């Protein structure tokens, strides 16, 4: 299944890691649950900190981009164009549909969530419910550059910030991957330096940076090393040479220095799961691998992008439906569990519909245009 040296046939590189599919499904549900607990005025320490799930998405994206680019026999203009075509049609169509949904029905979306907050007595703000959305905000989102401005990153809807971050990563991914494979130690140092400087200039987690404060790490330099850690992990599990092992160890040390402890712990759990699945497959299958490879988890992973993009709108739909039916009220003792269950049902119905009507056809079209049958999932 794995390569033993760098000169092995690229077509032998595995393209499926079920443990990562399970992680994507879990992370998407985590983000959804975090927003439900916030609007339900029942925050639960780690569970309500959905940004930690997005850290997993970023790590997975770095891993999968390296995996995808490892299968390219050479890095040239033609292979780079094929890569960008596949990425655009994998990410943009569903994202554009989400923008239209959140903008056209913004009045319903904002009002319904406001009523839900009133029922639960919540004072926690969900990203994307702030100022009015103008044509410039829509344009920046359509161009996927909204993450460059703190006040635009989440203006239309909260999860949009990470799509801009991922698109920034896609733009540099072919060069990033070449550099990490061919000049690994220099790459580790360069990526660490860029991220360390960016953390000082554009603070992500603590206080304000010297230049500005990003409410989320929506600017690539702030999260570059997390992508790098994912890529180094991919090289280690695919090629398994001493040099790759040392590279991964250095990347892990760098991540320990740059990441806050909670982000580090969550990503280390993910890394541990990947290494366990790769280096101890029998034990992995005995202790949960069959669940990770089950049909249910596979479908959840397929729908995870839609769950991530549309779940906030589904919070509004579920709230509107339950309030209209008279089920959601302050007097209802089980209001939050009922609301959470309804949100889950509505979200998966919407996500499945979007997947089959928008995501899957667009992805297949992108494959045909790039004349390739190779693809890897996005961050969510």
C-alpha positions as CSV (number, residue, x, y, z in Angstrom):
1,X,0.0,0.0,0.0
2,X,2.8,2.4,0.9
3,X,5.9,3.5,-1.0
4,X,9.3,2.7,0.3
5,X,11.4,5.2,-1.6
6,X,11.0,8.5,-3.5
7,X,11.5,6.9,-6.9
8,X,8.6,4.5,-6.7
9,X,5.8,4.7,-9.2
10,X,3.5,7.7,-8.4
11,X,0.5,5.6,-9.3
12,X,1.2,3.3,-6.4
13,X,0.6,6.2,-3.9
14,X,-2.6,5.4,-2.0
15,X,-5.4,8.0,-2.5
16,X,-7.8,6.8,0.3
17,X,-7.2,7.0,4.0
18,X,-10.5,6.0,5.7
19,X,-9.3,7.4,9.0
20,X,-9.2,10.9,7.4
21,X,-12.7,10.5,6.0
22,X,-13.9,9.6,9.6
23,X,-12.0,12.7,10.9
24,X,-13.6,15.0,8.3
25,X,-17.1,13.7,9.2
26,X,-16.4,14.1,12.9
27,X,-15.0,17.6,12.5
28,X,-18.0,18.8,10.4
29,X,-20.4,17.5,13.1
30,X,-18.2,19.2,15.8
31,X,-18.6,22.6,14.1
32,X,-22.3,22.1,13.8
33,X,-22.6,21.0,17.5
34,X,-20.5,24.0,18.6
35,X,-22.9,26.5,16.9
36,X,-25.9,24.7,18.4
37,X,-24.5,24.9,21.9
38,X,-23.7,28.6,21.4
39,X,-27.1,29.5,20.1
40,X,-28.7,27.3,22.8
41,X,-26.8,29.2,25.5
42,X,-25.2,25.9,26.7
43,X,-21.5,26.2,25.8
44,X,-19.4,23.2,26.7
45,X,-15.7,23.9,27.0
46,X,-14.0,22.0,24.1
47,X,-17.3,21.0,22.4
48,X,-18.3,24.6,21.8
49,X,-14.9,25.6,20.4
50,X,-15.5,24.7,16.7
51,X,-12.4,26.4,15.5
52,X,-10.5,23.3,16.9
53,X,-12.4,21.2,14.4
54,X,-11.3,23.5,11.6
55,X,-7.6,23.1,12.7
56,X,-8.2,19.4,11.9
57,X,-9.6,20.4,8.5
58,X,-6.4,22.4,7.8
59,X,-4.1,19.6,8.8
60,X,-6.1,17.1,6.7
61,X,-6.0,19.5,3.7
62,X,-2.2,19.7,3.9
63,X,-2.0,15.9,4.1
64,X,-4.4,15.4,1.1
65,X,-2.8,18.0,-1.1
66,X,0.6,16.4,-0.6
67,X,-1.0,13.0,-1.3
68,X,-2.6,14.3,-4.5
69,X,0.5,16.1,-5.8
70,X,2.7,13.1,-5.0
71,X,0.8,11.2,-7.7
72,X,1.8,13.8,-10.3
73,X,4.7,12.4,-12.3
74,X,6.1,15.9,-12.8
75,X,5.3,19.4,-11.8
76,X,4.8,21.6,-14.8
77,X,2.3,24.1,-16.2
78,X,0.0,21.4,-17.5
79,X,-0.1,19.5,-14.2
80,X,-0.6,22.7,-12.3
81,X,-3.5,23.8,-14.5
82,X,-5.1,20.3,-14.1
83,X,-4.7,20.7,-10.3
84,X,-6.4,24.1,-10.3
85,X,-9.3,23.0,-12.5
86,X,-10.0,20.1,-10.2
87,X,-9.8,22.2,-7.1
88,X,-12.0,25.0,-8.4
89,X,-14.8,22.6,-9.4
90,X,-14.5,20.8,-6.1
91,X,-14.8,24.0,-4.0
92,X,-16.4,26.8,-5.8
93,X,-19.8,25.6,-7.1
94,X,-21.2,24.6,-3.7
95,X,-19.7,27.7,-2.1
96,X,-21.3,30.0,-4.7
97,X,-24.6,28.3,-4.2
98,X,-24.2,28.9,-0.4
99,X,-23.4,32.6,-1.0
100,X,-26.6,32.9,-3.0
101,X,-28.6,31.2,-0.4
102,X,-27.3,33.3,2.5
103,X,-27.7,36.6,0.6
104,X,-31.1,36.1,-1.0
105,X,-32.7,34.8,2.2
106,X,-30.7,36.9,4.6
107,X,-33.7,38.4,6.2
108,X,-35.2,35.1,7.0
109,X,-31.8,33.7,8.1
110,X,-31.0,36.6,10.5
111,X,-34.5,36.9,11.9
112,X,-34.9,33.2,12.5
113,X,-31.6,32.8,14.4
114,X,-32.4,35.9,16.4
115,X,-35.7,34.3,17.5
116,X,-33.9,31.1,18.4
117,X,-31.4,33.1,20.5
118,X,-34.3,34.8,22.2
119,X,-36.0,31.5,23.1
120,X,-32.8,30.1,24.5
121,X,-31.6,33.4,26.1
122,X,-28.3,33.2,24.2
123,X,-26.0,36.2,24.0
124,X,-23.4,34.4,21.9
125,X,-23.0,35.9,18.4
126,X,-22.8,33.5,15.5
127,X,-20.4,34.7,12.7
128,X,-22.3,36.1,9.7
129,X,-25.1,37.9,11.5
130,X,-23.4,41.3,11.6
131,X,-23.5,44.2,9.2
132,X,-25.5,44.4,6.0
133,X,-24.0,42.7,3.1
134,X,-23.1,44.9,0.1
135,X,-22.1,44.1,-3.4
136,X,-18.4,44.4,-2.6
137,X,-18.7,41.7,0.1
138,X,-20.4,39.4,-2.5
139,X,-17.7,40.2,-5.0
140,X,-14.8,39.4,-2.6
141,X,-16.5,36.1,-1.7
142,X,-17.0,35.2,-5.3
143,X,-13.3,35.9,-5.9
144,X,-12.5,33.9,-2.8
145,X,-10.3,36.7,-1.4
146,X,-12.6,37.8,1.4
147,X,-10.2,36.2,4.0
148,X,-7.7,39.0,3.4
149,X,-10.0,41.5,5.3
150,X,-11.0,40.8,8.9
151,X,-14.4,42.5,8.5
152,X,-15.2,40.6,5.3
153,X,-14.0,37.1,6.4
154,X,-17.3,36.1,8.0
155,X,-19.7,38.8,6.9
156,X,-21.9,36.7,4.7
157,X,-21.8,33.5,6.7
158,X,-19.3,32.2,9.3
159,X,-17.8,29.1,7.6
160,X,-16.8,31.2,4.5
161,X,-13.6,32.3,6.1
162,X,-11.9,28.9,5.8
163,X,-12.8,28.7,2.0
164,X,-10.7,31.8,1.4
165,X,-7.9,30.3,3.5
166,X,-8.0,27.0,1.6
167,X,-8.0,28.8,-1.8
168,X,-5.0,30.7,-0.8
169,X,-3.3,27.5,0.0
170,X,-4.3,25.9,-3.3
171,X,-2.7,28.8,-5.2
172,X,0.7,28.0,-3.6
173,X,0.2,24.2,-3.1
174,X,2.2,23.0,-6.2
175,X,5.2,25.1,-5.2
176,X,4.7,24.3,-1.5
177,X,4.7,20.6,-2.2
178,X,7.7,20.7,-4.5
179,X,9.7,22.7,-1.9
180,X,8.7,20.4,0.9
181,X,9.6,17.3,-1.1
182,X,12.8,18.5,-2.7
183,X,14.2,20.9,-0.1
184,X,12.4,19.6,3.1
185,X,14.5,21.1,5.9
186,X,14.8,24.4,4.2
187,X,11.1,24.3,3.6
188,X,10.4,23.6,7.3
189,X,12.5,26.5,8.3
190,X,10.9,28.9,5.8
191,X,7.3,27.9,6.6
192,X,8.0,28.2,10.3
193,X,9.5,31.6,9.9
194,X,6.6,32.9,7.8
195,X,4.1,31.6,10.3
196,X,6.0,32.9,13.3
197,X,6.3,36.4,11.8
198,X,2.6,36.4,10.8
199,X,1.5,35.5,14.3
200,X,3.3,38.6,15.6
201,X,1.9,40.9,12.9
202,X,-1.6,39.4,12.6
203,X,-2.6,37.9,15.9
204,X,-5.0,34.9,15.6
205,X,-5.6,33.8,19.2
206,X,-4.2,36.2,21.7
207,X,-4.8,40.0,21.7
208,X,-4.1,42.2,18.7
209,X,-1.2,41.9,16.4
210,X,1.1,44.7,15.5
211,X,-0.8,45.4,12.2
212,X,-4.3,43.9,12.6
213,X,-6.3,41.2,14.4
214,X,-7.9,38.5,12.3
215,X,-10.9,37.0,14.1
216,X,-10.1,33.7,12.6
217,X,-6.9,32.5,10.9
218,X,-8.2,33.4,7.5
219,X,-4.8,34.6,6.1
220,X,-2.6,31.9,4.8
221,X,0.7,32.9,6.6
222,X,-1.0,32.5,9.9
223,X,-1.8,28.8,9.3
224,X,0.9,27.9,6.8
225,X,2.8,25.7,9.2
226,X,-0.3,23.6,10.0
227,X,-0.7,22.8,6.3
228,X,3.1,22.0,6.4
229,X,2.6,19.6,9.3
230,X,-0.1,17.8,7.4
231,X,2.1,17.5,4.3
232,X,5.1,16.3,6.3
233,X,2.9,13.6,7.9
234,X,1.8,12.5,4.5
235,X,5.3,12.2,3.2
236,X,6.2,10.2,6.3
237,X,3.4,7.6,6.0
238,X,3.7,7.3,2.2
239,X,7.5,7.0,1.8
240,X,8.6,5.9,5.3
241,X,12.3,6.8,4.9
242,X,14.5,8.1,7.7
243,X,14.6,11.5,6.1
244,X,10.8,11.7,6.1
245,X,10.7,10.6,9.7
246,X,13.1,13.3,10.7
247,X,11.1,15.9,8.6
248,X,7.9,14.9,10.4
249,X,9.6,15.1,13.8
250,X,10.8,18.6,13.0
251,X,7.4,19.6,11.8
252,X,5.8,18.3,15.0
253,X,8.2,20.3,17.1
254,X,7.5,23.4,15.1
255,X,3.7,22.9,15.5
256,X,4.2,22.5,19.3
257,X,5.9,25.9,19.3
258,X,3.4,27.7,17.1
259,X,0.1,26.2,18.0
260,X,-1.9,26.9,21.2
261,X,-2.1,23.9,23.5
262,X,-5.7,23.0,22.7
263,X,-5.1,23.1,18.9
264,X,-1.9,21.1,19.4
265,X,-3.7,18.4,21.5
266,X,-6.6,18.0,19.0
267,X,-4.2,17.7,16.0
268,X,-2.0,15.3,17.9
269,X,-5.0,13.0,18.5
270,X,-5.6,13.2,14.7
271,X,-1.9,12.4,14.0
272,X,-2.0,9.5,16.4
273,X,-5.1,8.1,14.7
274,X,-3.4,8.3,11.3
275,X,-0.2,6.7,12.4
276,X,-2.1,4.0,14.3
277,X,-4.1,3.2,11.2
278,X,-1.1,3.1,8.9
279,X,1.5,1.3,11.1
280,X,-0.8,-1.0,13.0
281,X,-3.7,-1.8,10.6
282,X,-4.8,-5.0,12.4
283,X,-5.2,-3.3,15.7
284,X,-6.8,-0.3,14.0
285,X,-9.5,-2.5,12.4
286,X,-10.0,-4.2,15.8
287,X,-10.4,-0.9,17.7
288,X,-12.6,1.1,15.3
289,X,-11.3,0.8,11.8
290,X,-14.4,-1.0,10.6
291,X,-16.5,1.9,11.9
292,X,-14.3,4.4,10.1
293,X,-14.7,2.5,6.9
294,X,-18.5,1.9,7.3
295,X,-21.0,3.1,4.8
296,X,-22.5,5.5,7.2
297,X,-19.2,7.2,8.0
298,X,-18.3,7.3,4.3
299,X,-21.5,9.1,3.5
300,X,-21.0,11.5,6.4
301,X,-17.6,12.3,5.0
302,X,-19.0,12.8,1.5
303,X,-21.6,15.2,2.9
304,X,-19.2,17.0,5.3
305,X,-18.5,19.9,2.9
306,X,-22.2,20.6,2.7
307,X,-22.7,20.2,6.4
308,X,-19.9,22.7,7.0
309,X,-21.2,25.2,4.5
310,X,-25.0,25.0,5.1
311,X,-25.4,24.1,8.7
312,X,-25.8,27.7,10.0
313,X,-28.6,28.3,7.5
314,X,-30.1,24.9,8.7
315,X,-30.0,26.3,12.2
316,X,-32.4,29.0,11.0
317,X,-34.6,26.6,9.1
318,X,-34.9,24.2,12.1
319,X,-35.7,27.1,14.5
320,X,-38.3,28.6,12.2
321,X,-40.0,25.2,11.8
322,X,-40.1,24.4,15.5
323,X,-41.3,27.8,16.5
324,X,-44.0,27.8,13.9
325,X,-45.2,24.4,15.1
326,X,-45.1,25.7,18.7
327,X,-42.5,23.1,19.8
328,X,-39.7,25.5,20.5
329,X,-40.4,27.7,23.5
330,X,-38.9,28.8,26.8
331,X,-41.4,26.5,28.6
332,X,-40.3,23.4,26.7
333,X,-37.9,21.5,29.1
334,X,-36.3,19.5,26.2
335,X,-36.0,22.5,23.8
336,X,-32.3,22.1,23.1
337,X,-32.3,18.4,22.5
338,X,-35.3,18.7,20.2
339,X,-33.7,21.7,18.4
340,X,-30.4,19.8,18.0
341,X,-32.0,16.7,16.6
342,X,-34.0,18.8,14.1
343,X,-30.9,20.7,13.1
344,X,-29.1,17.4,12.4
345,X,-32.0,16.1,10.3
346,X,-32.4,19.3,8.3
347,X,-28.6,19.7,7.8
348,X,-28.1,16.2,6.4
349,X,-31.2,16.5,4.1
350,X,-29.9,19.8,2.7
351,X,-26.3,18.6,2.5
352,X,-27.3,15.3,0.7
353,X,-29.4,17.3,-1.8
354,X,-26.6,19.8,-2.5
355,X,-24.1,16.9,-2.8
356,X,-26.1,15.0,-5.5
357,X,-27.3,18.1,-7.3
358,X,-24.3,20.5,-7.2
359,X,-21.1,19.0,-5.7
360,X,-20.9,15.7,-7.4
361,X,-21.9,16.9,-10.9
362,X,-19.4,19.8,-10.6
363,X,-16.7,17.5,-9.4
364,X,-17.2,15.1,-12.3
365,X,-17.2,18.0,-14.7
366,X,-13.9,19.2,-13.3
367,X,-12.4,15.8,-13.6
368,X,-13.4,15.6,-17.3
369,X,-12.0,19.1,-18.0
370,X,-8.7,18.2,-16.4
371,X,-8.8,14.8,-18.1
372,X,-7.9,13.1,-14.9
373,X,-9.8,10.6,-12.6
374,X,-7.9,11.7,-9.5
375,X,-9.4,13.8,-6.8
376,X,-9.1,14.5,-3.1
377,X,-11.7,16.1,-0.7
378,X,-11.6,19.7,0.4
379,X,-11.1,21.0,4.0
380,X,-14.6,20.0,5.0
